[in-house]
Amino acid sequence: MVKISIVYDSNFKGQTAALAEGARTVEGAEVHVLHVDDVDDNWSTLHTSDALIFGSPTYIGSVSGKLKLFAEKLAGEGEGRPLTLPELSG
């Protein structure tokens, strides 16, 4: 089984919901969708995830400030695991 956590920062969940729906089609996948404001209450879920996916609207060519702060906090909690935050916009 693979555990996937999707952390997003948006008032609209359209793309995030579509991403979660797609992830749930993977056989045996356990998918958790968390707003960035709720991560402090869900660190155990994040730490036991096999994959973390981030979703954010583009603000001035980058992710939201809340998601940047979360990424900095997560990097400090990384337990030696690599962290990559690709930025895609279109």
Chimera marker file (.cmm) of the C-alpha trace (Angstrom):
<marker_set name="trace">
<marker id="1" x="0.000" y="0.000" z="0.000" r="1" g="1" b="0" radius="0.5"/>
<marker id="2" x="1.198" y="3.507" z="-0.773" r="1" g="1" b="0" radius="0.5"/>
<marker id="3" x="0.195" y="6.466" z="1.379" r="1" g="1" b="0" radius="0.5"/>
<marker id="4" x="-0.133" y="9.776" z="-0.479" r="1" g="1" b="0" radius="0.5"/>
<marker id="5" x="-0.755" y="13.141" z="1.176" r="1" g="1" b="0" radius="0.5"/>
<marker id="6" x="-1.826" y="16.153" z="-0.851" r="1" g="1" b="0" radius="0.5"/>
<marker id="7" x="-1.253" y="19.521" z="0.833" r="1" g="1" b="0" radius="0.5"/>
<marker id="8" x="-2.873" y="22.491" z="-0.874" r="1" g="1" b="0" radius="0.5"/>
<marker id="9" x="-3.417" y="26.215" z="-0.335" r="1" g="1" b="0" radius="0.5"/>
<marker id="10" x="-6.371" y="27.480" z="-2.287" r="1" g="1" b="0" radius="0.5"/>
<marker id="11" x="-9.949" y="28.580" z="-1.775" r="1" g="1" b="0" radius="0.5"/>
<marker id="12" x="-10.914" y="26.386" z="-4.716" r="1" g="1" b="0" radius="0.5"/>
<marker id="13" x="-10.404" y="22.630" z="-4.604" r="1" g="1" b="0" radius="0.5"/>
<marker id="14" x="-11.119" y="21.791" z="-8.240" r="1" g="1" b="0" radius="0.5"/>
<marker id="15" x="-7.590" y="20.832" z="-9.308" r="1" g="1" b="0" radius="0.5"/>
<marker id="16" x="-6.792" y="19.331" z="-5.910" r="1" g="1" b="0" radius="0.5"/>
<marker id="17" x="-9.949" y="17.196" z="-5.976" r="1" g="1" b="0" radius="0.5"/>
<marker id="18" x="-9.110" y="15.997" z="-9.495" r="1" g="1" b="0" radius="0.5"/>
<marker id="19" x="-5.576" y="15.116" z="-8.411" r="1" g="1" b="0" radius="0.5"/>
<marker id="20" x="-6.868" y="13.202" z="-5.370" r="1" g="1" b="0" radius="0.5"/>
<marker id="21" x="-9.393" y="11.365" z="-7.536" r="1" g="1" b="0" radius="0.5"/>
<marker id="22" x="-6.624" y="10.300" z="-9.885" r="1" g="1" b="0" radius="0.5"/>
<marker id="23" x="-4.379" y="9.193" z="-7.022" r="1" g="1" b="0" radius="0.5"/>
<marker id="24" x="-7.192" y="7.078" z="-5.612" r="1" g="1" b="0" radius="0.5"/>
<marker id="25" x="-7.272" y="5.057" z="-8.828" r="1" g="1" b="0" radius="0.5"/>
<marker id="26" x="-3.887" y="3.574" z="-7.919" r="1" g="1" b="0" radius="0.5"/>
<marker id="27" x="-4.546" y="0.152" z="-6.462" r="1" g="1" b="0" radius="0.5"/>
<marker id="28" x="-3.929" y="0.142" z="-2.704" r="1" g="1" b="0" radius="0.5"/>
<marker id="29" x="-3.405" y="3.914" z="-2.490" r="1" g="1" b="0" radius="0.5"/>
<marker id="30" x="-4.444" y="5.667" z="0.706" r="1" g="1" b="0" radius="0.5"/>
<marker id="31" x="-4.943" y="9.355" z="-0.122" r="1" g="1" b="0" radius="0.5"/>
<marker id="32" x="-5.165" y="12.225" z="2.373" r="1" g="1" b="0" radius="0.5"/>
<marker id="33" x="-6.070" y="15.776" z="1.307" r="1" g="1" b="0" radius="0.5"/>
<marker id="34" x="-5.033" y="18.507" z="3.747" r="1" g="1" b="0" radius="0.5"/>
<marker id="35" x="-5.305" y="22.273" z="3.559" r="1" g="1" b="0" radius="0.5"/>
<marker id="36" x="-2.001" y="23.897" z="4.507" r="1" g="1" b="0" radius="0.5"/>
<marker id="37" x="-3.746" y="25.496" z="7.523" r="1" g="1" b="0" radius="0.5"/>
<marker id="38" x="-4.415" y="22.000" z="8.913" r="1" g="1" b="0" radius="0.5"/>
<marker id="39" x="-0.948" y="20.457" z="8.677" r="1" g="1" b="0" radius="0.5"/>
<marker id="40" x="0.048" y="21.193" z="12.269" r="1" g="1" b="0" radius="0.5"/>
<marker id="41" x="-2.681" y="18.803" z="13.425" r="1" g="1" b="0" radius="0.5"/>
<marker id="42" x="-1.620" y="16.142" z="10.915" r="1" g="1" b="0" radius="0.5"/>
<marker id="43" x="2.171" y="15.796" z="11.182" r="1" g="1" b="0" radius="0.5"/>
<marker id="44" x="1.898" y="12.060" z="11.858" r="1" g="1" b="0" radius="0.5"/>
<marker id="45" x="0.004" y="11.604" z="8.586" r="1" g="1" b="0" radius="0.5"/>
<marker id="46" x="2.641" y="13.580" z="6.688" r="1" g="1" b="0" radius="0.5"/>
<marker id="47" x="5.575" y="11.773" z="8.316" r="1" g="1" b="0" radius="0.5"/>
<marker id="48" x="4.189" y="8.363" z="7.412" r="1" g="1" b="0" radius="0.5"/>
<marker id="49" x="3.352" y="9.282" z="3.812" r="1" g="1" b="0" radius="0.5"/>
<marker id="50" x="5.266" y="7.692" z="0.981" r="1" g="1" b="0" radius="0.5"/>
<marker id="51" x="4.580" y="10.691" z="-1.258" r="1" g="1" b="0" radius="0.5"/>
<marker id="52" x="3.711" y="14.336" z="-0.628" r="1" g="1" b="0" radius="0.5"/>
<marker id="53" x="2.069" y="16.373" z="-3.367" r="1" g="1" b="0" radius="0.5"/>
<marker id="54" x="1.704" y="20.146" z="-3.079" r="1" g="1" b="0" radius="0.5"/>
<marker id="55" x="-0.906" y="22.316" z="-4.757" r="1" g="1" b="0" radius="0.5"/>
<marker id="56" x="-1.013" y="26.082" z="-4.856" r="1" g="1" b="0" radius="0.5"/>
<marker id="57" x="-2.157" y="28.896" z="-7.082" r="1" g="1" b="0" radius="0.5"/>
<marker id="58" x="0.658" y="30.898" z="-8.648" r="1" g="1" b="0" radius="0.5"/>
<marker id="59" x="1.394" y="34.204" z="-6.924" r="1" g="1" b="0" radius="0.5"/>
<marker id="60" x="3.899" y="36.465" z="-8.640" r="1" g="1" b="0" radius="0.5"/>
<marker id="61" x="5.492" y="33.460" z="-10.335" r="1" g="1" b="0" radius="0.5"/>
<marker id="62" x="5.706" y="31.252" z="-7.246" r="1" g="1" b="0" radius="0.5"/>
<marker id="63" x="3.624" y="29.244" z="-4.787" r="1" g="1" b="0" radius="0.5"/>
<marker id="64" x="1.653" y="30.924" z="-2.001" r="1" g="1" b="0" radius="0.5"/>
<marker id="65" x="3.421" y="32.284" z="1.063" r="1" g="1" b="0" radius="0.5"/>
<marker id="66" x="1.657" y="29.766" z="3.318" r="1" g="1" b="0" radius="0.5"/>
<marker id="67" x="2.919" y="26.880" z="1.232" r="1" g="1" b="0" radius="0.5"/>
<marker id="68" x="6.469" y="28.298" z="1.292" r="1" g="1" b="0" radius="0.5"/>
<marker id="69" x="6.343" y="28.495" z="5.102" r="1" g="1" b="0" radius="0.5"/>
<marker id="70" x="5.034" y="24.933" z="5.263" r="1" g="1" b="0" radius="0.5"/>
<marker id="71" x="7.853" y="23.714" z="2.991" r="1" g="1" b="0" radius="0.5"/>
<marker id="72" x="10.442" y="25.365" z="5.240" r="1" g="1" b="0" radius="0.5"/>
<marker id="73" x="8.915" y="23.719" z="8.300" r="1" g="1" b="0" radius="0.5"/>
<marker id="74" x="8.741" y="20.371" z="6.508" r="1" g="1" b="0" radius="0.5"/>
<marker id="75" x="12.387" y="20.585" z="5.405" r="1" g="1" b="0" radius="0.5"/>
<marker id="76" x="13.368" y="20.841" z="9.064" r="1" g="1" b="0" radius="0.5"/>
<marker id="77" x="11.308" y="17.726" z="9.813" r="1" g="1" b="0" radius="0.5"/>
<marker id="78" x="12.531" y="15.778" z="6.774" r="1" g="1" b="0" radius="0.5"/>
<marker id="79" x="14.316" y="12.945" z="8.585" r="1" g="1" b="0" radius="0.5"/>
<marker id="80" x="16.907" y="12.783" z="5.826" r="1" g="1" b="0" radius="0.5"/>
<marker id="81" x="14.366" y="12.392" z="3.030" r="1" g="1" b="0" radius="0.5"/>
<marker id="82" x="14.786" y="14.546" z="-0.080" r="1" g="1" b="0" radius="0.5"/>
<marker id="83" x="12.311" y="17.381" z="-0.612" r="1" g="1" b="0" radius="0.5"/>
<marker id="84" x="11.623" y="18.827" z="-4.035" r="1" g="1" b="0" radius="0.5"/>
<marker id="85" x="9.099" y="21.567" z="-4.720" r="1" g="1" b="0" radius="0.5"/>
<marker id="86" x="8.590" y="21.898" z="-8.453" r="1" g="1" b="0" radius="0.5"/>
<marker id="87" x="6.823" y="25.016" z="-9.616" r="1" g="1" b="0" radius="0.5"/>
<marker id="88" x="4.478" y="24.621" z="-12.545" r="1" g="1" b="0" radius="0.5"/>
<marker id="89" x="2.361" y="27.391" z="-13.926" r="1" g="1" b="0" radius="0.5"/>
<marker id="90" x="0.417" y="27.848" z="-17.039" r="1" g="1" b="0" radius="0.5"/>
<link id1="1" id2="2" r="1" g="1" b="0" radius="0.2"/>
<link id1="2" id2="3" r="1" g="1" b="0" radius="0.2"/>
<link id1="3" id2="4" r="1" g="1" b="0" radius="0.2"/>
<link id1="4" id2="5" r="1" g="1" b="0" radius="0.2"/>
<link id1="5" id2="6" r="1" g="1" b="0" radius="0.2"/>
<link id1="6" id2="7" r="1" g="1" b="0" radius="0.2"/>
<link id1="7" id2="8" r="1" g="1" b="0" radius="0.2"/>
<link id1="8" id2="9" r="1" g="1" b="0" radius="0.2"/>
<link id1="9" id2="10" r="1" g="1" b="0" radius="0.2"/>
<link id1="10" id2="11" r="1" g="1" b="0" radius="0.2"/>
<link id1="11" id2="12" r="1" g="1" b="0" radius="0.2"/>
<link id1="12" id2="13" r="1" g="1" b="0" radius="0.2"/>
<link id1="13" id2="14" r="1" g="1" b="0" radius="0.2"/>
<link id1="14" id2="15" r="1" g="1" b="0" radius="0.2"/>
<link id1="15" id2="16" r="1" g="1" b="0" radius="0.2"/>
<link id1="16" id2="17" r="1" g="1" b="0" radius="0.2"/>
<link id1="17" id2="18" r="1" g="1" b="0" radius="0.2"/>
<link id1="18" id2="19" r="1" g="1" b="0" radius="0.2"/>
<link id1="19" id2="20" r="1" g="1" b="0" radius="0.2"/>
<link id1="20" id2="21" r="1" g="1" b="0" radius="0.2"/>
<link id1="21" id2="22" r="1" g="1" b="0" radius="0.2"/>
<link id1="22" id2="23" r="1" g="1" b="0" radius="0.2"/>
<link id1="23" id2="24" r="1" g="1" b="0" radius="0.2"/>
<link id1="24" id2="25" r="1" g="1" b="0" radius="0.2"/>
<link id1="25" id2="26" r="1" g="1" b="0" radius="0.2"/>
<link id1="26" id2="27" r="1" g="1" b="0" radius="0.2"/>
<link id1="27" id2="28" r="1" g="1" b="0" radius="0.2"/>
<link id1="28" id2="29" r="1" g="1" b="0" radius="0.2"/>
<link id1="29" id2="30" r="1" g="1" b="0" radius="0.2"/>
<link id1="30" id2="31" r="1" g="1" b="0" radius="0.2"/>
<link id1="31" id2="32" r="1" g="1" b="0" radius="0.2"/>
<link id1="32" id2="33" r="1" g="1" b="0" radius="0.2"/>
<link id1="33" id2="34" r="1" g="1" b="0" radius="0.2"/>
<link id1="34" id2="35" r="1" g="1" b="0" radius="0.2"/>
<link id1="35" id2="36" r="1" g="1" b="0" radius="0.2"/>
<link id1="36" id2="37" r="1" g="1" b="0" radius="0.2"/>
<link id1="37" id2="38" r="1" g="1" b="0" radius="0.2"/>
<link id1="38" id2="39" r="1" g="1" b="0" radius="0.2"/>
<link id1="39" id2="40" r="1" g="1" b="0" radius="0.2"/>
<link id1="40" id2="41" r="1" g="1" b="0" radius="0.2"/>
<link id1="41" id2="42" r="1" g="1" b="0" radius="0.2"/>
<link id1="42" id2="43" r="1" g="1" b="0" radius="0.2"/>
<link id1="43" id2="44" r="1" g="1" b="0" radius="0.2"/>
<link id1="44" id2="45" r="1" g="1" b="0" radius="0.2"/>
<link id1="45" id2="46" r="1" g="1" b="0" radius="0.2"/>
<link id1="46" id2="47" r="1" g="1" b="0" radius="0.2"/>
<link id1="47" id2="48" r="1" g="1" b="0" radius="0.2"/>
<link id1="48" id2="49" r="1" g="1" b="0" radius="0.2"/>
<link id1="49" id2="50" r="1" g="1" b="0" radius="0.2"/>
<link id1="50" id2="51" r="1" g="1" b="0" radius="0.2"/>
<link id1="51" id2="52" r="1" g="1" b="0" radius="0.2"/>
<link id1="52" id2="53" r="1" g="1" b="0" radius="0.2"/>
<link id1="53" id2="54" r="1" g="1" b="0" radius="0.2"/>
<link id1="54" id2="55" r="1" g="1" b="0" radius="0.2"/>
<link id1="55" id2="56" r="1" g="1" b="0" radius="0.2"/>
<link id1="56" id2="57" r="1" g="1" b="0" radius="0.2"/>
<link id1="57" id2="58" r="1" g="1" b="0" radius="0.2"/>
<link id1="58" id2="59" r="1" g="1" b="0" radius="0.2"/>
<link id1="59" id2="60" r="1" g="1" b="0" radius="0.2"/>
<link id1="60" id2="61" r="1" g="1" b="0" radius="0.2"/>
<link id1="61" id2="62" r="1" g="1" b="0" radius="0.2"/>
<link id1="62" id2="63" r="1" g="1" b="0" radius="0.2"/>
<link id1="63" id2="64" r="1" g="1" b="0" radius="0.2"/>
<link id1="64" id2="65" r="1" g="1" b="0" radius="0.2"/>
<link id1="65" id2="66" r="1" g="1" b="0" radius="0.2"/>
<link id1="66" id2="67" r="1" g="1" b="0" radius="0.2"/>
<link id1="67" id2="68" r="1" g="1" b="0" radius="0.2"/>
<link id1="68" id2="69" r="1" g="1" b="0" radius="0.2"/>
<link id1="69" id2="70" r="1" g="1" b="0" radius="0.2"/>
<link id1="70" id2="71" r="1" g="1" b="0" radius="0.2"/>
<link id1="71" id2="72" r="1" g="1" b="0" radius="0.2"/>
<link id1="72" id2="73" r="1" g="1" b="0" radius="0.2"/>
<link id1="73" id2="74" r="1" g="1" b="0" radius="0.2"/>
<link id1="74" id2="75" r="1" g="1" b="0" radius="0.2"/>
<link id1="75" id2="76" r="1" g="1" b="0" radius="0.2"/>
<link id1="76" id2="77" r="1" g="1" b="0" radius="0.2"/>
<link id1="77" id2="78" r="1" g="1" b="0" radius="0.2"/>
<link id1="78" id2="79" r="1" g="1" b="0" radius="0.2"/>
<link id1="79" id2="80" r="1" g="1" b="0" radius="0.2"/>
<link id1="80" id2="81" r="1" g="1" b="0" radius="0.2"/>
<link id1="81" id2="82" r="1" g="1" b="0" radius="0.2"/>
<link id1="82" id2="83" r="1" g="1" b="0" radius="0.2"/>
<link id1="83" id2="84" r="1" g="1" b="0" radius="0.2"/>
<link id1="84" id2="85" r="1" g="1" b="0" radius="0.2"/>
<link id1="85" id2="86" r="1" g="1" b="0" radius="0.2"/>
<link id1="86" id2="87" r="1" g="1" b="0" radius="0.2"/>
<link id1="87" id2="88" r="1" g="1" b="0" radius="0.2"/>
<link id1="88" id2="89" r="1" g="1" b="0" radius="0.2"/>
<link id1="89" id2="90" r="1" g="1" b="0" radius="0.2"/>
</marker_set>
